[in-house]
């Protein structure tokens, strides 16, 4: 699934972070632009997300420059699927993060909190390499 081409979103059990002008639908959070290559961004993102609790790396789509993860809720172990796609921008590279609950109609803001936290950790890692953030 190319997350840039999302056309419909429920907005009650999903969240989207995207750089301005990259996605077809409005994002909940604006993704920053980084001064690293797409390949470096993907490698750093995988390292950051692999360290998240209850998160499993599922697949990579090389053509789309996309990683897919599943993170399970702490208590009930409900799965949420997260797509991270690296994209080229005019001034660097950025990520699209799309997180969606696999069950239910509402996530009580979980997906939005997740992508906000993951973007923060990714930004910290890129801005302060080697710090272990």
Residue pairs with C-beta under 8 A, 6 or more apart in sequence:
1 83
2 64
2 66
2 85
3 16
3 18
3 23
3 66
3 83
3 85
3 96
3 98
4 18
4 22
4 23
4 24
4 85
4 87
4 96
5 24
6 16
6 23
6 24
6 25
6 98
7 24
7 25
8 25
9 16
9 25
10 105
12 105
12 106
12 107
13 100
13 101
13 104
13 105
13 106
13 107
13 111
14 98
14 99
14 100
14 101
14 107
14 111
15 28
15 29
15 97
15 98
15 99
15 100
15 107
15 111
15 112
15 114
15 115
16 23
16 25
16 27
16 28
16 29
16 96
16 97
16 98
16 99
16 115
17 27
17 28
17 29
17 30
17 31
17 95
17 96
17 97
17 98
17 115
17 116
17 119
18 27
18 29
18 30
18 31
18 94
18 96
18 97
19 30
19 31
19 32
19 33
19 87
19 89
19 94
19 96
20 30
22 31
22 87
22 89
22 94
22 96
23 96
28 112
28 115
29 97
29 112
29 115
29 116
29 119
31 94
31 95
31 96
31 97
31 119
32 94
32 119
32 123
33 89
33 91
33 92
33 93
33 94
34 41
34 92
34 93
34 94
34 123
34 126
35 91
35 92
36 44
36 92
36 93
36 126
37 93
38 65
38 86
38 87
38 88
38 93
39 86
41 86
41 93
41 94
41 95
41 126
42 60
42 65
42 67
42 84
42 86
44 122
44 125
44 126
45 67
45 84
45 86
45 95
45 122
46 57
46 67
47 125
48 118
48 121
48 122
48 125
49 55
49 57
49 67
49 69
49 82
49 84
49 118
50 57
52 71
52 118
53 74
54 71
54 72
54 73
54 74
54 77
55 69
55 70
55 71
55 72
56 69
56 70
56 71
57 67
57 68
57 69
58 68
58 69
58 70
58 81
59 67
59 68
60 66
60 67
60 68
61 68
64 85
65 85
65 86
65 87
66 83
66 84
66 85
66 86
67 83
67 84
67 85
68 81
68 82
68 83
68 84
69 81
69 82
69 84
70 79
70 80
70 81
70 82
71 79
71 80
71 82
71 114
72 78
72 79
72 80
73 80
73 110
78 101
78 102
78 103
78 104
79 102
79 103
80 99
80 100
80 101
80 102
80 107
80 110
80 111
80 114
81 99
81 100
81 102
82 97
82 98
82 99
82 100
82 114
82 115
82 118
83 96
83 97
83 98
83 99
84 95
84 96
84 97
85 95
85 96
85 98
86 93
86 94
86 95
87 93
87 94
87 95
87 96
95 119
95 122
97 115
97 118
97 119
98 115
99 111
99 112
99 114
99 115
100 111
101 107
101 110
101 111
121 133
124 131
124 133
125 131
125 133
